[in-house]
Amino acid sequence: MIGPPGCGKTMLAKRMPTILPPITNRELLETTIIHSVAGHLNKGNNDLIGRPFRSPHHTISRAALLGGGLYPLPGELSLAHNGVLFLDEFCEFDTGQIEALRQPLEDHKIVISRQGNTYEFPCKALVVMAANPCPCGFFGSESNECTCTAQEIARYRRRMSGPILDRIDLQLTMQEVKYEDLKFEKSGKDKVLDSETMSSMVSDALKFSKLEGRDEKCGNISDKKIRDACLLGNLENKFLENAYDRLNLSPRSYIRTLKVARTIADIEQERKVSIEHLAEALGYRCSEFDIGKE
């Protein structure tokens, strides 16, 4: 999520665990074991009953974020296993830490070698990142003047590299909150969705997906299964081909677009992925950072 201060990035991230499916007994056991290995259950935190939410500060060390140390322990990414890892002020994190996230985001595991031994920690977490559009936070703002120079903005945005953006399924550019947005009593298309309603939508989408034979226990679904699940017709394939060429998509972003489109179709309980689903999924791949780099 990219947007100015106060637009709701942190609030939205903290609401994510409330709309995720209830944690299963197996997931709870896995998460509890990781927290036990890290020594957290010996400090009075013995009541893991739901999905974890971890929000480390951007000054965190690489070992604390990804795991490691002289005697390797799970880091924040693994402590968020089966839950949410929120990285606020993402562009303030050390560049080396940001780039080190590439492989774990793909493989859902951290592998650490120390003194001839290899340690492997799972990290299948929903990673949510938030950043300002520039160092001062007001680039593009209608009500506040940006005080950053072009060089400062370019240096700031370079921290969010192309390979990292390629691994982010949903890239949202958020706007300033206006007074009329604070009116919670709305109707029609502008009706506010609460966490309970969205959680129900997620559960219904999961049930529909299972009915259609798309239930996957493994975190990594093969590319072929994703393509087969979308059931694209000739028009949809032609639309995606044009988008692939015009938007300079990579094979990875192509597959991730299909996954998002399939999810959108599941929420609407549509058996086939339509052009509308594909267009919405592609819309989530054009962030403020991509625009700024053109």
C-alpha positions in Angstrom: 0.0 0.0 0.0 1.4 3.3 -1.1 -0.1 6.5 0.2 0.3 9.7 2.3 0.4 9.6 6.1 -3.0 9.1 7.8 -4.7 7.5 4.8 -5.3 4.2 6.7 -2.5 1.9 5.6 -1.7 0.7 9.1 -5.3 0.4 10.1 -6.1 -1.8 7.1 -3.1 -4.0 7.8 -4.1 -4.5 11.4 -7.6 -5.6 10.2 -6.2 -8.4 7.9 -6.2 -11.2 10.5 -9.9 -10.5 11.2 -10.9 -11.3 7.6 -8.6 -14.3 7.1 -10.2 -17.8 7.6 -10.1 -19.2 11.1 -6.8 -20.8 11.9 -7.0 -24.7 11.8 -5.7 -26.9 14.6 -2.8 -28.0 12.4 -1.8 -24.4 11.6 -2.1 -23.5 15.3 0.2 -26.3 16.2 2.8 -25.3 13.6 2.7 -21.7 14.7 3.0 -22.6 18.4 6.0 -24.8 17.7 7.8 -21.9 15.9 7.0 -19.5 18.8 8.3 -22.2 21.3 11.5 -22.6 19.4 12.0 -18.8 19.4 11.5 -18.9 23.2 8.4 -16.7 23.2 6.2 -19.1 25.0 8.5 -19.0 28.0 7.9 -15.3 28.5 4.2 -15.5 29.4 2.9 -15.5 25.9 1.2 -18.9 26.1 -2.2 -18.0 24.6 -1.8 -18.4 20.9 -5.4 -18.8 19.8 -5.5 -17.1 16.4 -3.4 -16.1 13.5 -0.3 -14.1 14.5 0.2 -10.5 13.5 3.8 -9.3 13.6 4.8 -5.7 12.9 8.6 -5.1 13.4 10.2 -1.7 13.3 12.2 -0.7 10.2 15.4 -0.6 12.4 15.2 -4.4 13.0 18.3 -6.4 12.2 18.5 -8.9 9.4 18.7 -11.8 11.8 15.7 -10.7 13.8 13.7 -10.2 10.6 14.6 -13.3 8.7 16.1 -15.6 11.4 19.6 -16.4 12.3 22.2 -15.7 15.0 25.0 -17.7 16.4 22.4 -20.3 17.4 19.8 -19.8 14.7 16.3 -18.8 15.9 13.2 -18.0 13.8 12.8 -14.4 12.8 9.7 -12.2 12.5 8.9 -13.6 9.1 8.7 -17.1 10.5 6.9 -15.9 13.7 4.2 -14.6 11.3 3.8 -18.2 9.8 0.1 -18.8 9.1 -0.6 -15.1 9.9 0.3 -11.6 8.8 3.7 -9.9 8.7 3.3 -6.1 8.4 6.3 -4.1 7.2 5.4 -0.4 7.8 7.6 2.3 6.3 8.9 -0.4 4.0 11.3 1.9 2.1 13.0 2.7 5.4 14.1 -0.9 5.8 17.7 -1.7 4.9 18.1 -2.5 1.2 19.8 -5.8 1.9 16.9 -6.9 4.1 14.4 -5.9 1.4 16.2 -7.9 -1.3 16.7 -10.9 1.1 12.9 -11.3 1.1 12.8 -12.4 -2.5 13.4 -16.1 -2.0 11.3 -16.6 1.2 8.3 -14.9 -0.6 8.6 -17.6 -3.3 9.4 -20.7 -1.3 7.7 -19.9 2.0 10.7 -21.1 4.0 14.0 -19.7 5.3 17.2 -21.8 5.1 20.1 -20.8 7.3 23.5 -22.5 7.4 25.7 -22.2 10.6 28.8 -24.1 11.6 28.2 -26.9 9.1 24.5 -27.3 10.1 21.4 -26.3 8.1 18.3 -24.9 9.7 15.0 -24.5 7.9 12.1 -22.4 9.3 8.7 -22.2 7.6 7.4 -18.7 6.7 4.1 -19.0 4.9 2.8 -15.6 5.9 0.7 -12.9 4.3 3.2 -10.1 3.9 1.7 -6.6 3.9 3.9 -3.7 3.1 3.2 0.1 3.5 5.2 3.0 2.2 4.8 6.7 1.7 5.1 8.0 -1.9 8.2 10.0 -1.0 10.4 10.7 2.1 8.1 13.6 3.4 5.0 11.6 2.4 3.1 14.2 0.5 4.2 13.7 -3.2 1.0 14.1 -5.3 -1.0 15.5 -2.3 -3.8 18.0 -3.0 -3.6 19.5 0.5 0.0 19.3 1.5 3.1 20.5 -0.4 5.9 18.0 -1.0 9.3 19.3 0.2 11.4 16.5 -1.4 13.7 17.0 -4.3 13.5 14.8 -7.5 16.8 13.1 -6.4 15.4 12.3 -3.0 12.3 10.8 -4.4 14.2 8.7 -7.0 16.6 7.5 -4.3 13.7 6.6 -2.0 11.8 4.7 -4.6 14.8 2.8 -5.8 14.6 0.9 -2.5 11.5 -0.8 -3.9 13.2 -2.7 -6.7 11.6 -4.3 -9.7 12.2 -7.9 -8.5 10.4 -7.1 -5.2 7.5 -5.4 -6.9 7.2 -8.4 -9.3 6.5 -10.6 -6.2 3.8 -8.4 -4.8 0.3 -9.6 -6.0 -1.6 -6.5 -5.0 -0.2 -3.0 -5.3 -2.5 -0.3 -4.0 -2.1 3.4 -4.4 -4.1 5.1 -1.6 -5.5 8.6 -1.5 -5.9 11.1 1.3 -9.0 10.7 3.5 -11.6 13.4 2.9 -14.3 14.5 5.4 -17.1 12.8 3.4 -15.2 9.5 3.6 -15.6 9.6 7.4 -19.4 9.2 7.1 -19.9 5.6 7.9 -23.6 5.4 7.1 -23.6 4.8 3.4 -25.7 2.8 1.0 -25.6 1.2 -2.4 -22.2 0.9 -4.0 -20.6 3.1 -1.3 -21.8 0.9 1.5 -19.0 0.3 4.1 -18.0 -3.4 4.5 -17.1 -4.4 8.0 -14.6 -7.1 8.9 -17.4 -9.7 9.7 -18.9 -9.2 6.2 -15.5 -9.5 4.5 -14.6 -12.6 6.5 -17.9 -14.2 5.4 -17.0 -13.3 1.7 -13.6 -15.0 2.2 -15.1 -18.1 3.7 -17.7 -18.3 0.8 -14.9 -18.0 -1.8 -12.9 -20.8 -0.1 -16.0 -23.1 -0.1 -16.6 -22.4 -3.7 -13.0 -23.0 -4.6 -13.1 -26.4 -2.9 -16.3 -27.3 -4.6 -14.5 -26.6 -7.9 -11.6 -28.8 -7.0 -9.1 -26.0 -6.3 -8.3 -26.8 -2.7 -4.6 -26.8 -2.2 -2.9 -27.7 1.1 0.6 -26.7 -0.2 1.5 -23.1 -0.2 2.9 -23.3 -3.7 0.4 -24.2 -6.5 2.0 -25.3 -9.8 1.7 -22.9 -12.7 -0.2 -25.5 -14.8 -2.8 -25.9 -12.1 -3.3 -22.2 -12.0 -3.7 -21.9 -15.7 -6.1 -24.9 -15.8 -8.2 -23.4 -13.0 -8.8 -20.2 -14.8 -10.6 -21.8 -17.8 -9.7 -19.0 -20.1 -11.5 -18.7 -23.5 -10.1 -17.3 -26.7 -11.1 -13.7 -25.9 -9.6 -13.9 -22.4 -6.3 -15.3 -23.8 -6.1 -12.6 -26.4 -6.8 -9.9 -23.8 -4.0 -11.3 -21.6 -1.6 -11.6 -24.5 -2.1 -7.9 -25.3 -1.7 -6.9 -21.7 1.5 -9.0 -21.4 3.1 -7.2 -24.3 1.9 -3.7 -23.5 2.6 -3.8 -19.8 5.9 -5.7 -20.2 4.8 -8.4 -17.7 7.2 -11.1 -16.6 6.3 -14.8 -16.6 6.1 -14.5 -12.8 3.7 -11.5 -12.9 1.7 -13.3 -15.6 1.1 -16.2 -13.2 0.4 -14.0 -10.2 -2.2 -12.0 -12.3 -3.9 -15.3 -13.1 -4.0 -16.2 -9.4 -5.5 -12.9 -8.4 -8.0 -13.1 -11.2 -9.0 -16.6 -10.1 -9.5 -15.4 -6.6 -11.7 -12.5 -7.8 -13.8 -15.0 -9.7 -14.0 -17.2 -6.6 -15.3 -14.3 -4.5 -18.0 -13.7 -7.2 -18.5 -17.5 -7.4 -17.9 -17.6 -11.1 -16.6 -20.8 -12.6 -14.6 -19.1 -15.4 -12.2 -16.2 -15.3 -13.6 -13.4 -17.4 -11.9 -10.3 -19.0 -13.4 -8.2 -16.2 -11.6 -10.4 -13.6 -8.3 -10.2 -15.6 -8.6 -6.4 -16.0 -9.2 -5.9 -12.2 -6.2 -8.2 -11.4 -4.0 -6.2 -13.8 -5.1 -3.0 -12.2 -3.5 -4.1 -9.0 -0.1 -4.4 -10.6 0.3 -0.7 -11.5 1.5 1.0 -8.4 2.7 4.6 -7.7 6.2 3.3 -7.7 5.9 1.8 -11.2 4.5 5.1 -12.5 7.4 7.0 -10.8 10.0 4.9 -12.5 8.7 5.4 -16.0 
